[in-house]
Amino acid sequence: MVEIGTRVRVLYPLYAAGTCGRIQAREESGRWIVKLDESTFAGATESVLLSLEESDFEIIQEESD
């Protein structure tokens, strides 16, 4: 179940595929805002936010300590 704080792996768009992040919010349109853990852009110093459909990412399990 997707909710704010859920850890996900981006499947699409291709330039961010494989990158992990966390759900930050849900838009009125039903899309999800995902804040990437790492920027996929060389030299980027700010966080990257993506607006994704649920089919554009997969939920990944948290690693327990």
C-alpha distances in whole Angstrom, upper triangle without the diagonal:
4,6,10,11,9,11,11,14,16,17,19,21,24,25,22,21,20,20,17,16,13,12,14,14,13,16,18,18,14,14,13,15,15,18,19,20,24,25,26,29,33,34,31,31,28,25,23,20,19,18,15,14,11,13,15,12,11,8,11,12,14,17,19,22
4,7,9,6,9,9,12,14,15,17,19,21,23,19,19,18,17,15,13,10,8,11,10,10,13,15,15,12,11,9,11,11,14,16,18,21,22,23,26,30,31,28,28,25,21,20,17,15,14,12,11,8,11,13,10,10,8,11,12,14,17,19,22
4,6,6,9,11,14,15,18,19,21,23,24,21,20,20,18,15,13,10,7,9,8,8,12,14,15,12,12,9,11,11,13,16,17,21,22,24,26,30,30,27,27,24,20,19,16,16,14,13,13,11,14,15,13,12,10,13,13,14,18,19,22
4,6,9,11,14,15,18,19,21,23,23,20,20,20,18,14,11,8,5,5,6,8,12,14,16,13,12,9,9,9,11,14,15,18,20,22,25,28,28,25,24,21,17,17,14,14,14,13,14,13,16,16,14,14,12,14,14,14,18,19,21
4,6,9,13,15,18,19,21,23,23,19,19,18,16,12,9,6,5,6,9,11,15,18,19,16,15,11,11,9,10,12,12,16,18,21,23,26,26,23,22,19,16,16,14,14,15,15,16,14,17,17,14,13,11,12,12,11,14,16,18
4,6,10,12,15,17,19,21,21,18,17,16,14,11,8,6,5,8,10,12,15,18,19,16,14,11,11,9,11,12,13,16,18,20,23,26,27,24,23,21,17,17,15,14,15,14,14,12,15,14,11,10,7,8,9,9,13,14,17
4,7,10,13,15,17,19,19,15,14,13,11,7,6,5,7,10,12,14,17,21,21,18,16,12,12,9,10,10,10,13,16,17,21,23,24,22,21,19,16,15,14,14,15,14,15,13,15,13,10,9,6,6,7,7,10,13,16
4,6,9,12,14,15,16,12,11,10,8,6,6,6,7,11,13,14,17,20,19,16,14,11,11,8,10,9,10,13,15,15,19,22,23,21,21,19,16,14,13,12,13,11,12,10,11,10,6,5,4,5,8,10,13,16,18
4,6,9,11,12,13,9,8,6,6,4,6,9,10,14,16,17,19,22,21,18,15,13,13,10,11,9,10,12,13,13,17,20,22,20,21,19,16,14,13,12,13,11,13,11,11,9,6,5,6,7,10,12,14,17,20
4,6,8,9,10,6,5,5,6,6,8,10,11,14,16,16,17,21,19,17,13,12,12,9,10,9,11,12,12,12,15,18,20,18,20,18,15,12,12,9,11,9,10,10,9,6,4,7,9,10,14,15,18,21,24
4,7,7,9,7,5,6,8,10,12,14,14,17,18,18,19,22,20,18,15,13,14,12,14,12,15,15,15,13,17,20,23,21,23,21,18,15,15,12,13,10,10,10,8,5,5,7,10,12,16,18,20,24,26
3,5,8,7,5,9,10,12,13,15,15,17,18,17,18,20,18,17,13,13,13,12,14,13,16,15,15,13,15,19,22,20,22,20,18,14,13,10,11,8,9,10,8,5,7,10,13,15,19,21,23,27,29
4,6,6,6,10,10,13,14,16,16,18,19,18,18,21,18,17,14,14,14,12,14,13,16,15,14,11,13,17,20,18,20,19,17,13,12,9,10,9,10,12,11,7,9,13,16,18,21,23,25,29,31
4,5,5,9,10,13,15,18,18,21,22,22,22,24,22,21,18,17,17,15,16,14,16,15,14,11,13,16,19,18,21,20,18,15,15,12,14,12,14,15,13,10,11,14,17,18,22,23,25,29,31
4,6,9,9,13,14,17,18,20,21,22,22,25,23,22,18,18,16,14,15,12,14,12,10,7,9,12,15,14,17,17,15,12,13,11,14,13,16,17,16,12,13,16,19,19,23,24,25,29,31
4,6,6,9,10,14,15,17,18,19,20,23,21,20,16,15,14,11,11,9,11,10,9,6,9,12,15,14,16,15,13,10,11,9,12,11,14,15,14,10,10,13,15,16,19,20,22,25,27
4,6,9,11,14,15,18,20,20,21,24,22,21,17,16,15,13,13,11,13,12,12,9,12,15,18,17,19,19,16,13,14,12,14,12,14,14,12,9,9,11,13,14,17,19,20,24,26
4,6,10,13,15,18,20,21,23,26,24,22,19,17,16,13,13,10,11,11,12,10,14,16,19,18,20,19,16,14,15,13,16,14,16,15,14,11,9,10,12,11,15,16,17,21,23
4,7,10,13,15,18,19,21,24,23,21,18,15,14,11,10,7,7,7,8,8,12,14,16,15,16,15,13,11,12,11,14,13,15,15,15,12,10,11,12,11,14,15,16,20,22
4,7,10,13,16,17,20,23,23,20,17,14,13,9,9,6,6,8,10,11,14,17,18,16,17,16,12,11,12,11,14,13,15,14,15,12,9,9,10,9,11,11,13,17,19
4,7,9,12,14,17,21,20,18,15,12,10,6,5,4,5,8,10,12,15,17,19,16,16,14,10,10,9,10,12,12,14,14,15,12,10,10,10,10,12,11,14,17,19
4,6,9,12,15,18,19,16,14,10,8,5,5,7,8,11,13,15,18,21,21,18,18,15,12,11,10,10,12,12,14,13,15,13,11,11,9,10,12,11,14,16,19
4,6,8,11,15,15,13,10,7,6,5,7,9,11,14,15,17,20,23,24,20,20,17,13,12,10,10,10,10,12,11,14,12,10,11,10,12,13,13,17,19,21
4,7,10,13,15,13,11,8,5,6,6,10,12,15,16,18,20,23,23,20,19,16,12,12,9,10,10,11,13,13,16,15,14,15,14,15,17,16,19,21,23
4,7,10,12,10,9,6,5,8,9,13,15,18,19,21,22,26,26,22,22,18,15,14,11,11,9,11,12,12,16,15,14,16,15,17,19,19,22,24,26
4,7,8,6,6,5,6,9,12,15,18,21,21,22,24,28,28,25,25,21,18,16,12,11,9,10,10,10,14,14,14,16,15,18,20,21,24,26,29
4,5,5,5,6,7,11,14,17,20,22,22,23,24,28,29,25,25,21,19,16,13,11,8,10,10,12,15,15,16,18,18,21,23,24,28,30,32
4,5,7,9,11,15,17,21,24,26,26,26,28,31,32,28,29,25,22,20,16,15,11,12,12,14,17,17,18,21,21,24,26,27,31,33,35
4,6,9,11,15,18,20,24,26,25,25,27,30,32,28,29,25,23,20,16,14,10,10,10,12,14,15,17,19,20,23,26,27,31,33,36
4,7,10,13,16,19,22,24,24,25,26,30,31,28,28,25,22,19,16,13,10,9,7,9,12,13,14,16,17,20,23,24,28,30,33
4,7,10,13,15,19,21,20,21,23,26,28,24,25,22,19,16,12,10,6,5,5,7,10,10,11,14,15,18,21,22,26,28,31
4,6,10,12,16,18,18,19,21,24,25,22,23,19,16,14,10,8,6,5,6,7,10,10,10,12,12,15,18,19,23,25,28
4,7,10,13,15,15,16,18,22,22,19,19,16,12,10,6,6,5,6,9,10,13,11,11,14,14,16,19,19,22,25,27
4,6,9,12,12,13,16,19,20,17,17,14,10,8,6,5,6,7,10,11,13,11,9,12,12,13,16,16,19,22,24
4,7,9,9,12,14,17,17,14,14,11,7,6,5,7,9,11,14,14,16,14,12,14,14,15,17,16,19,21,23
4,5,7,9,11,14,15,12,12,10,7,6,6,8,11,12,15,15,17,13,12,13,13,14,16,15,17,20,22
4,7,10,12,14,15,12,12,11,8,8,10,12,15,15,18,18,19,16,14,15,14,13,15,14,15,18,19
4,6,9,10,11,9,10,9,7,8,10,12,16,17,20,20,21,17,16,17,17,16,18,17,18,21,21
4,5,8,9,6,8,8,7,6,9,11,15,16,20,20,21,17,16,18,19,19,21,20,21,24,25
4,7,9,8,11,11,10,8,11,12,15,16,19,20,20,16,16,18,19,19,22,22,23,26,27
4,6,6,9,10,10,9,12,13,17,18,21,23,23,19,19,21,23,23,25,25,26,29,30
4,6,9,11,12,12,16,17,20,22,25,27,26,23,22,24,26,25,28,27,28,31,31
4,6,9,12,12,16,18,22,23,27,28,29,25,24,27,28,27,29,28,29,31,32
4,6,8,9,12,15,18,20,24,26,26,23,22,24,25,25,27,26,27,30,30
4,7,9,13,16,19,22,25,27,28,24,23,25,26,25,27,26,26,29,29
4,6,10,13,16,19,23,24,26,22,21,24,24,24,25,24,25,28,28
4,7,10,13,16,19,21,22,19,18,20,20,20,22,21,23,25,26
4,7,10,13,16,18,19,16,15,18,18,19,21,21,23,26,27
4,7,10,13,15,17,14,13,16,17,18,21,20,23,26,27
4,6,10,12,13,10,11,14,15,17,20,21,23,26,28
4,7,10,12,9,11,14,15,18,21,22,25,28,30
4,6,8,6,8,11,13,16,19,20,24,27,29
4,5,5,8,11,13,16,19,21,25,27,30
4,5,6,8,10,13,16,19,22,25,28
4,6,7,10,14,17,20,23,26,29
4,7,10,13,17,19,22,25,28
4,7,9,13,15,18,21,24
4,6,10,13,15,19,22
4,7,9,13,15,19
4,7,9,12,16
4,6,9,12
4,6,9
4,7
4
